[in-house]
């Protein structure tokens, strides 16, 4: 296998399948003892995902009105 002039290499299908590397999967590279290691990058939490997590935690602690839930998703501090 060769690296292209653009620095690209094709990961063989069986390795992509075994590792769950789908199109658009974020990956990270690191070097260990002269070897290049490719792995799935840690997932970045989006603002939307953080809002959902806050809502789930809030629901466990208290019953919130629809207005209060919407304020949480918008980042309002009412």
N, CA, C and O atoms as a DFTB+ gen file, in Angstrom:
312 C
 N C O
     1  1       0.853      -1.165       0.000
     2  2       0.000       0.000       0.000
     3  2       0.901       1.230       0.000
     4  3       1.946       1.251       0.650
     5  1       0.481       2.244      -0.734
     6  2       1.277       3.471      -0.843
     7  2       0.475       4.686      -0.405
     8  3      -0.753       4.721      -0.485
     9  1       1.211       5.661       0.052
    10  2       0.618       6.950       0.388
    11  2       0.577       7.771      -0.891
    12  3       1.562       7.827      -1.627
    13  1      -0.567       8.412      -1.160
    14  2      -0.703       9.231      -2.364
    15  2       0.098      10.522      -2.224
    16  3       0.607      10.842      -1.150
    17  1       0.197      11.254      -3.329
    18  2       0.912      12.537      -3.305
    19  2       0.235      13.542      -2.375
    20  3       0.859      14.519      -1.961
    21  1      -1.039      13.310      -2.043
    22  2      -1.769      14.179      -1.113
    23  2      -1.679      13.672       0.329
    24  3      -2.316      14.224       1.226
    25  1      -0.883      12.619       0.547
    26  2      -0.724      12.085       1.901
    27  2      -1.858      11.173       2.328
    28  3      -2.048      10.945       3.522
    29  1      -2.615      10.646       1.376
    30  2      -3.768       9.807       1.687
    31  2      -3.428       8.332       1.539
    32  3      -2.558       7.947       0.759
    33  1      -4.139       7.520       2.308
    34  2      -4.020       6.071       2.210
    35  2      -5.422       5.494       2.401
    36  3      -6.223       6.042       3.158
    37  1      -5.714       4.401       1.724
    38  2      -7.017       3.761       1.858
    39  2      -6.945       2.698       2.945
    40  3      -6.094       1.810       2.900
    41  1      -7.843       2.794       3.921
    42  2      -7.918       1.773       4.968
    43  2      -8.689       0.597       4.377
    44  3      -9.809       0.784       3.902
    45  1      -8.126      -0.600       4.392
    46  2      -8.819      -1.751       3.809
    47  2     -10.207      -1.952       4.424
    48  3     -10.418      -1.716       5.614
    49  1     -11.137      -2.389       3.589
    50  2     -12.532      -2.541       3.998
    51  2     -12.681      -3.430       5.225
    52  3     -13.451      -3.103       6.127
    53  1     -11.961      -4.545       5.276
    54  2     -12.117      -5.455       6.418
    55  2     -11.673      -4.793       7.728
    56  3     -12.243      -5.069       8.783
    57  1     -10.673      -3.931       7.665
    58  2     -10.238      -3.215       8.870
    59  2     -11.264      -2.153       9.247
    60  3     -11.593      -2.001      10.424
    61  1     -11.777      -1.413       8.254
    62  2     -12.824      -0.411       8.537
    63  2     -14.033      -1.078       9.175
    64  3     -14.594      -0.560      10.141
    65  1     -14.432      -2.215       8.643
    66  2     -15.602      -2.924       9.165
    67  2     -15.342      -3.399      10.596
    68  3     -16.176      -3.200      11.479
    69  1     -14.196      -4.020      10.820
    70  2     -13.867      -4.550      12.144
    71  2     -13.797      -3.449      13.202
    72  3     -14.174      -3.659      14.355
    73  1     -13.315      -2.283      12.800
    74  2     -13.146      -1.175      13.749
    75  2     -14.335      -0.221      13.780
    76  3     -14.344       0.731      14.560
    77  1     -15.340      -0.467      12.937
    78  2     -16.511       0.406      12.913
    79  2     -16.217       1.787      12.359
    80  3     -16.811       2.774      12.792
    81  1     -15.305       1.859      11.403
    82  2     -14.954       3.144      10.792
    83  2     -15.844       3.385       9.582
    84  3     -15.608       2.841       8.503
    85  1     -16.855       4.196       9.773
    86  2     -17.811       4.524       8.717
    87  2     -17.391       5.822       8.035
    88  3     -16.550       6.550       8.562
    89  1     -17.968       6.125       6.866
    90  2     -17.666       7.413       6.234
    91  2     -17.949       8.565       7.208
    92  3     -18.935       8.536       7.944
    93  1     -17.097       9.547       7.203
    94  2     -17.194      10.756       8.038
    95  2     -16.846      10.507       9.504
    96  3     -17.019      11.401      10.332
    97  1     -16.357       9.304       9.846
    98  2     -15.902       9.049      11.210
    99  2     -14.646       9.879      11.462
   100  3     -13.715       9.865      10.656
   101  1     -14.623      10.591      12.568
   102  2     -13.435      11.363      12.944
   103  2     -12.395      10.397      13.502
   104  3     -12.714       9.534      14.319
   105  1     -11.155      10.549      13.058
   106  2     -10.071       9.693      13.535
   107  2      -8.930      10.552      14.070
   108  3      -8.829      11.740      13.764
   109  1      -8.087       9.935      14.864
   110  2      -6.912      10.610      15.421
   111  2      -5.692       9.736      15.169
   112  3      -5.781       8.509      15.149
   113  1      -4.558      10.388      14.978
   114  2      -3.292       9.691      14.771
   115  2      -2.373       9.988      15.946
   116  3      -2.407      11.077      16.519
   117  1      -1.559       9.013      16.293
   118  2      -0.494       9.230      17.264
   119  2       0.666       8.310      16.903
   120  3       0.486       7.326      16.185
   121  1       1.831       8.629      17.394
   122  2       3.025       7.829      17.116
   123  2       3.483       7.190      18.418
   124  3       3.647       7.871      19.431
   125  1       3.685       5.886      18.383
   126  2       4.199       5.141      19.532
   127  2       5.341       4.259      19.056
   128  3       5.156       3.398      18.196
   129  1       6.491       4.474      19.607
   130  2       7.680       3.674      19.291
   131  2       7.900       3.547      17.781
   132  3       8.184       2.463      17.271
   133  1       7.763       4.668      17.083
   134  2       7.999       4.691      15.648
   135  2       6.870       4.131      14.806
   136  3       7.013       4.013      13.589
   137  1       5.748       3.783      15.427
   138  2       4.586       3.266      14.689
   139  2       3.470       4.304      14.700
   140  3       3.268       5.007      15.690
   141  1       2.758       4.387      13.597
   142  2       1.618       5.297      13.500
   143  2       0.375       4.532      13.927
   144  3       0.081       3.463      13.392
   145  1      -0.349       5.081      14.888
   146  2      -1.577       4.474      15.400
   147  2      -2.745       5.347      14.950
   148  3      -2.743       6.559      15.164
   149  1      -3.737       4.726      14.328
   150  2      -4.960       5.411      13.917
   151  2      -6.083       4.868      14.781
   152  3      -6.226       3.653      14.923
   153  1      -6.881       5.756      15.358
   154  2      -8.007       5.322      16.182
   155  2      -9.144       6.316      16.045
   156  3      -8.953       7.448      15.601
   157  1     -10.337       5.870      16.435
   158  2     -11.473       6.785      16.429
   159  2     -11.168       7.930      17.378
   160  3     -10.665       7.722      18.482
   161  1     -11.476       9.135      16.937
   162  2     -11.262      10.309      17.784
   163  2     -12.336      10.343      18.867
   164  3     -13.460       9.893      18.642
   165  1     -11.997      10.872      20.034
   166  2     -13.027      11.027      21.068
   167  2     -14.148      11.899      20.533
   168  3     -13.907      12.887      19.840
   169  1     -15.367      11.525      20.861
   170  2     -16.508      12.290      20.359
   171  2     -16.562      13.652      21.023
   172  3     -16.418      13.779      22.239
   173  1     -16.770      14.660      20.205
   174  2     -16.943      16.019      20.699
   175  2     -18.413      16.206      21.052
   176  3     -19.292      15.882      20.253
   177  1     -18.677      16.718      22.225
   178  2     -20.047      16.973      22.630
   179  2     -20.491      18.305      22.040
   180  3     -19.857      19.335      22.267
   181  1     -21.577      18.278      21.286
   182  2     -22.097      19.505      20.689
   183  2     -22.936      20.265      21.708
   184  3     -23.328      19.714      22.737
   185  1     -23.202      21.507      21.421
   186  2     -24.033      22.323      22.311
   187  2     -25.418      21.703      22.452
   188  3     -25.997      21.716      23.539
   189  1     -25.953      21.161      21.363
   190  2     -27.267      20.524      21.414
   191  2     -27.269      19.305      22.312
   192  3     -28.202      19.101      23.089
   193  1     -26.223      18.489      22.210
   194  2     -26.122      17.296      23.049
   195  2     -25.981      17.685      24.517
   196  3     -26.542      17.030      25.395
   197  1     -25.228      18.755      24.778
   198  2     -25.083      19.226      26.156
   199  2     -26.424      19.694      26.712
   200  3     -26.731      19.448      27.878
   201  1     -27.223      20.364      25.887
   202  2     -28.546      20.819      26.327
   203  2     -29.430      19.638      26.672
   204  3     -30.135      19.654      27.681
   205  1     -29.394      18.620      25.842
   206  2     -30.210      17.429      26.100
   207  2     -29.771      16.768      27.401
   208  3     -30.614      16.346      28.192
   209  1     -28.468      16.672      27.632
   210  2     -27.977      16.080      28.876
   211  2     -28.430      16.894      30.081
   212  3     -28.830      16.326      31.098
   213  1     -28.371      18.230      29.975
   214  2     -28.842      19.078      31.076
   215  2     -30.321      18.853      31.334
   216  3     -30.752      18.783      32.485
   217  1     -31.100      18.741      30.266
   218  2     -32.540      18.521      30.418
   219  2     -32.820      17.187      31.095
   220  3     -33.688      17.100      31.963
   221  1     -32.099      16.162      30.707
   222  2     -32.303      14.847      31.328
   223  2     -31.976      14.893      32.814
   224  3     -32.715      14.344      33.632
   225  1     -30.873      15.545      33.164
   226  2     -30.508      15.648      34.580
   227  2     -31.551      16.465      35.338
   228  3     -31.924      16.105      36.454
   229  1     -32.019      17.549      34.752
   230  2     -33.011      18.404      35.407
   231  2     -34.309      17.644      35.628
   232  3     -34.944      17.792      36.672
   233  1     -34.702      16.843      34.668
   234  2     -35.951      16.094      34.786
   235  2     -35.870      15.099      35.934
   236  3     -36.875      14.837      36.595
   237  1     -34.697      14.546      36.177
   238  2     -34.545      13.601      37.274
   239  2     -34.687      14.282      38.626
   240  3     -35.137      13.662      39.590
   241  1     -34.308      15.548      38.704
   242  2     -34.346      16.263      39.981
   243  2     -35.686      16.931      40.257
   244  3     -36.109      17.021      41.410
   245  1     -36.344      17.390      39.226
   246  2     -37.560      18.169      39.442
   247  2     -38.446      18.105      38.209
   248  3     -37.985      17.794      37.110
   249  1     -39.680      18.394      38.401
   250  2     -40.611      18.507      37.274
   251  2     -40.575      19.946      36.786
   252  3     -40.867      20.866      37.550
   253  1     -40.221      20.148      35.529
   254  2     -40.133      21.492      34.975
   255  2     -41.288      21.735      34.017
   256  3     -41.768      20.822      33.347
   257  1     -41.718      22.980      33.970
   258  2     -42.753      23.356      33.013
   259  2     -42.149      23.394      31.615
   260  3     -40.928      23.403      31.459
   261  1     -43.001      23.416      30.611
   262  2     -42.533      23.507      29.230
   263  2     -41.706      24.770      29.029
   264  3     -40.670      24.738      28.365
   265  1     -42.166      25.891      29.605
   266  2     -41.421      27.150      29.478
   267  2     -40.024      27.030      30.090
   268  3     -39.052      27.533      29.527
   269  1     -39.927      26.372      31.224
   270  2     -38.621      26.203      31.873
   271  2     -37.711      25.309      31.036
   272  3     -36.515      25.573      30.916
   273  1     -38.275      24.257      30.461
   274  2     -37.486      23.372      29.600
   275  2     -36.978      24.117      28.372
   276  3     -35.820      23.965      27.983
   277  1     -37.850      24.924      27.760
   278  2     -37.438      25.701      26.593
   279  2     -36.355      26.711      26.959
   280  3     -35.420      26.930      26.189
   281  1     -36.481      27.321      28.126
   282  2     -35.465      28.273      28.575
   283  2     -34.114      27.575      28.735
   284  3     -33.076      28.149      28.404
   285  1     -34.123      26.344      29.240
   286  2     -32.873      25.590      29.374
   287  2     -32.239      25.315      28.018
   288  3     -31.023      25.423      27.867
   289  1     -33.055      24.961      27.036
   290  2     -32.499      24.646      25.715
   291  2     -31.952      25.891      25.034
   292  3     -31.035      25.802      24.218
   293  1     -32.509      27.044      25.362
   294  2     -32.053      28.303      24.759
   295  2     -30.907      28.925      25.535
   296  3     -30.278      29.876      25.071
   297  1     -30.635      28.387      26.719
   298  2     -29.578      28.958      27.541
   299  2     -30.036      30.157      28.344
   300  3     -29.207      30.889      28.885
   301  1     -31.365      30.377      28.434
   302  2     -31.896      31.487      29.226
   303  2     -31.724      31.173      30.707
   304  3     -31.902      30.029      31.126
   305  1     -31.386      32.166      31.484
   306  2     -31.263      31.999      32.935
   307  2     -32.425      32.695      33.627
   308  3     -32.231      33.655      34.373
   309  1     -33.599      32.217      33.381
   310  2     -34.785      32.852      33.977
   311  2     -35.092      32.262      35.318
   312  3     -36.054      32.672      35.967
